[in-house]
Amino acid sequence: GLIEVPLNSPDPFKSIEKLARRFGDTAVIGAGTVLETAAVGRLRDAGGELVVMPHADVEVIAEAKAQGLVCVPGIATPTEAFAALAAGADGLKIFPAEILPPKAVKAMLAVLPKGTRLLPVGGIEPATMAGYVAAGAAGFGLGSALFKPEFEPAEIGSRASAFVDAWGELRR
């Protein structure tokens, strides 16, 4: 699995360091909302291995790859997708997915290189996952549908279970 800590959260590099120590052997730990190249080195120094971006800045992608990290930039168009792949992206975050329906994923996969991994993020709910998987999505990024600071632990657990159950049904 993958665990992403948004850089716009409190003390993100400290959180990444703790997660990498605790779960680094069983999960890929990284940062989301990576906006600039300077954050990439800090992420690596904290033990992170994954760079997730809301945009497709080729300089950030190149720095992530130079540091030996997995990089998943955000894209919304085929032009952005091709540029990100040319810069070395390992996968592509379809963002925001709530305005890019499964038809968009299917259309992009028809023209992108075979094996390109598209991961819809933004507005994903258990009920919306099936359409994206049928269109060829390789997985999903989950944010506020799974966690908000005001959620009680039981609610987070319930939401996580709903996503895990939905994913399990789709993978059968």
Beta strands, then each sheet from edge to edge (+ up, - down):
strand 1: 2-6
strand 2: 28-32
strand 3: 50-52
strand 4: 70-72
strand 5: 74-75
strand 6: 92-94
strand 7: 118-120
sheet 1: 1+ 2+ 3+ 4+
sheet 2: 5+ 6+ 7+
end
